[in-house]
Structure formats: structure tokens, C-alpha cells
Amino acid sequence: MRRQPLFVAVLVALGASACDQPVQPLAPSLSVQQIGDGSILVTGGGEFTHPTLGTVTVSLSGVQDAAGNATGRFQQHWGFADITFKGDVVCLAVDLVNRRVWIGGVLTHSNDPDPNPDFQPGGHAWFRGLDLPAGSGEPDRLTFLGFRGSLGIETSPEYCALQLWAANNLNTWPVTGNLTIN
């Protein structure tokens, strides 16, 4: 049975090496920076509480060079099921005007007991975030991790290229704290 897309949570300042360690709850934060050579740097991590599923924790460190090649690491831990996914970032997409970011990768670790290869090392996974302006009175938003087959998408690069965003921020959840996209 294919899972419906479960979309993840918050991004808070941790480096790529921190993705090899258990994710610890931190003050939520996301940083997206354009570097002088045309590269884009994305770092972040943290946690949020889904009203039904409970706490999800995530960390991320990725860079996209001027040619569009992305590298980095991400990790998500779903406390409600005690499942951890780790992966290598293979794509990033950033919409600076609408303050949105899409992150996709290939799983390198999973302790999910489901034997479906989509949820195991080698499977593709992705998530997205929204950074609302400070003082807007609205919280920033993030999504759960999505997997192959979600909305007919097969790969992380396809997800990043499509840059899908649902009206009214459907399937995103408010984050306590602050995300920043520069």
C-alpha cells in the first residue's frame, strides 16, 4: 500500500555533519542565502507539533551552485512513530519573491519498518517551506516529508522543478519561531 504524502516540519540551524547525529529540538529557524558567486545556501532545522500526529524534528544543510547542482544532507525524525529518515540533498528550488523553498533528496538511512523501497535507502523524499515577513502576524509554514508517488511525482528533481504550491497553503503547518529566506 502506497502512503499518502506525509509532509514534514521545521528547519533549524544545523550543519551537514549534524545530520549524522540525533536531531535535538532547537529554536526554529531557516536560512536561505544567495552567495556572491550565484550559489544558494539553505540551512535549518527544528521541530513542530502536528495536531494529530505529534512532534516531527528536522535538520538540513544544502547548497545549490550557480549551475543548479545541489548537495547537502537532511534528517527528519517522526516522534509519533519513532522513525528517522536521513538523506542527501539532490535539488533545491527557491522562489525569493513568494518566499518559498523546495528541498528534495535521496534517502541514505531509514528505520521505517515498512519494507516498501520508497521509504528505504535509495528512495526519493522532499519537503517545502514558506517564510512569511516578520511582523505580518502570520506564522511561517512547513510540510511533512513526501515520497515517490505523492501527487504523481516520481523523483526529487521532478518535485523541485515543478515547485508545486497549493492554494491557501494547504498541507503546510505553522511553525513556532522564524524562518528566513534572503
C-alpha positions as CSV (number, residue, x, y, z in Angstrom):
1,M,0.0,0.0,0.0
2,R,1.4,3.4,-1.0
3,R,1.4,6.0,1.7
4,Q,-0.3,9.4,1.0
5,P,2.2,12.3,1.2
6,L,3.2,13.0,4.8
7,F,4.8,16.4,4.8
8,V,7.4,17.5,7.4
9,A,8.1,20.1,9.8
10,V,10.5,22.8,10.7
11,L,14.0,23.7,9.6
12,V,16.6,24.9,12.2
13,A,20.3,26.0,12.0
14,L,22.4,22.8,11.9
15,G,25.3,21.9,9.6
16,A,25.6,18.9,7.3
17,S,27.6,17.0,9.9
18,A,24.8,17.5,12.4
19,C,22.6,15.3,10.2
20,D,24.6,12.3,11.3
21,Q,23.6,13.0,14.9
22,P,20.2,12.6,16.6
23,V,18.1,15.7,15.9
24,Q,17.7,17.8,19.0
25,P,14.8,20.3,19.4
26,L,16.2,23.8,18.8
27,A,14.7,27.3,18.3
28,P,13.1,27.0,14.8
29,S,15.0,28.8,12.1
30,L,15.6,28.5,8.3
31,S,18.2,30.4,6.4
32,V,18.3,30.7,2.6
33,Q,21.2,32.9,1.3
34,Q,22.3,33.9,-2.1
35,I,26.1,33.9,-2.2
36,G,28.1,36.3,-4.4
37,D,29.0,33.5,-7.0
38,G,25.3,32.8,-7.6
39,S,25.1,29.8,-5.2
40,I,22.2,29.4,-2.8
41,L,22.8,28.2,0.8
42,V,20.0,26.6,2.8
43,T,20.5,25.6,6.4
44,G,18.0,25.0,9.2
45,G,16.2,22.6,11.5
46,G,13.9,22.3,14.5
47,E,10.5,20.8,15.4
48,F,6.8,21.4,15.2
49,T,3.8,19.6,16.6
50,H,1.2,18.4,14.2
51,P,-2.2,18.5,15.8
52,T,-2.9,14.8,15.1
53,L,0.5,13.1,14.6
54,G,2.6,14.9,17.3
55,T,6.2,16.1,17.1
56,V,8.4,16.0,14.0
57,T,12.1,17.1,14.1
58,V,14.2,18.0,11.1
59,S,17.7,19.3,10.2
60,L,19.0,20.5,6.8
61,S,22.2,21.8,5.2
62,G,22.3,22.3,1.5
63,V,23.9,24.4,-1.3
64,Q,22.9,24.9,-4.9
65,D,25.7,26.1,-7.1
66,A,25.2,28.7,-9.9
67,A,24.8,25.8,-12.4
68,G,21.9,24.4,-10.4
69,N,23.6,21.4,-8.9
70,A,22.6,20.8,-5.3
71,T,24.4,18.9,-2.4
72,G,23.8,18.6,1.3
73,R,22.1,16.5,3.9
74,F,18.7,16.4,5.7
75,Q,17.3,14.4,8.5
76,Q,13.7,14.0,9.9
77,H,12.6,12.2,13.0
78,W,8.9,11.4,13.4
79,G,8.4,11.2,17.2
80,F,4.9,9.8,16.8
81,A,6.3,6.6,15.2
82,D,10.0,6.8,16.3
83,I,11.1,6.7,12.6
84,T,14.1,8.6,11.3
85,F,14.9,9.3,7.7
86,K,18.3,10.7,6.6
87,G,19.1,11.7,3.0
88,D,21.4,13.5,0.6
89,V,20.1,16.7,-0.9
90,V,19.9,16.4,-4.7
91,C,17.8,19.5,-5.6
92,L,16.8,22.9,-4.2
93,A,14.3,25.4,-5.6
94,V,13.8,28.9,-4.2
95,D,11.2,31.5,-5.1
96,L,12.5,34.6,-3.4
97,V,9.5,36.7,-4.5
98,N,6.9,34.5,-2.7
99,R,9.4,33.4,0.0
100,R,9.1,29.7,-0.8
101,V,11.7,26.9,-0.8
102,W,11.5,23.2,-2.1
103,I,14.1,20.6,-0.9
104,G,14.5,17.1,-2.5
105,G,16.8,14.3,-1.8
106,V,17.6,10.6,-1.9
107,L,17.3,8.6,1.4
108,T,20.6,7.2,2.8
109,H,19.0,5.8,6.1
110,S,15.6,4.8,7.3
111,N,14.5,2.8,10.3
112,D,10.9,2.6,8.9
113,P,9.7,-1.0,9.4
114,D,7.7,-0.7,6.1
115,P,9.6,-2.7,3.6
116,N,8.4,-0.6,0.7
117,P,11.5,0.6,-1.1
118,D,10.1,4.1,-1.4
119,F,10.7,4.5,2.4
120,Q,14.1,2.9,2.4
121,P,17.7,4.0,1.4
122,G,17.6,4.9,-2.3
123,G,14.0,6.2,-2.2
124,H,13.3,9.9,-3.0
125,A,11.9,12.3,-0.4
126,W,11.1,16.0,-0.3
127,F,9.5,18.9,1.6
128,R,8.9,22.6,1.3
129,G,8.7,25.8,3.4
130,L,7.3,29.3,3.5
131,D,8.9,32.3,5.1
132,L,6.3,35.0,5.9
133,P,7.6,38.5,6.6
134,A,8.4,39.4,10.2
135,G,5.5,41.5,11.6
136,S,2.9,40.0,9.2
137,G,1.1,38.4,12.1
138,E,1.2,35.1,10.3
139,P,3.5,32.2,11.2
140,D,6.0,30.6,8.8
141,R,4.9,27.2,7.4
142,L,6.5,23.8,6.6
143,T,5.4,20.5,5.2
144,F,5.9,16.8,6.1
145,L,8.2,14.6,4.1
146,G,6.7,13.4,0.7
147,F,7.7,10.3,-1.1
148,R,7.6,8.8,-4.6
149,G,4.1,8.7,-5.9
150,S,2.9,11.7,-4.0
151,L,0.8,13.7,-6.4
152,G,2.2,11.5,-9.2
153,I,5.8,12.8,-8.6
154,E,8.5,10.1,-9.1
155,T,11.8,11.8,-8.2
156,S,13.1,14.7,-6.1
157,P,14.4,16.6,-9.1
158,E,10.9,16.4,-10.6
159,Y,9.5,17.8,-7.3
160,C,11.9,20.7,-7.2
161,A,11.3,21.5,-10.9
162,L,7.5,21.5,-10.5
163,Q,7.6,23.9,-7.5
164,L,4.0,22.9,-6.6
165,W,2.2,25.1,-4.0
166,A,-1.4,24.6,-3.0
167,A,-3.8,27.5,-2.7
168,N,-4.2,28.8,0.9
169,N,-1.0,27.0,1.9
170,L,-2.9,23.7,2.0
171,N,-0.9,20.8,3.6
172,T,1.6,23.2,5.3
173,W,1.6,23.7,9.0
174,P,2.5,26.7,11.1
175,V,5.9,26.8,12.7
176,T,6.7,28.3,16.1
177,G,9.7,30.5,15.6
178,N,11.1,32.2,12.5
179,L,12.1,31.0,9.0
180,T,14.3,33.4,7.0
181,I,14.7,33.4,3.2
182,N,17.1,36.2,1.9
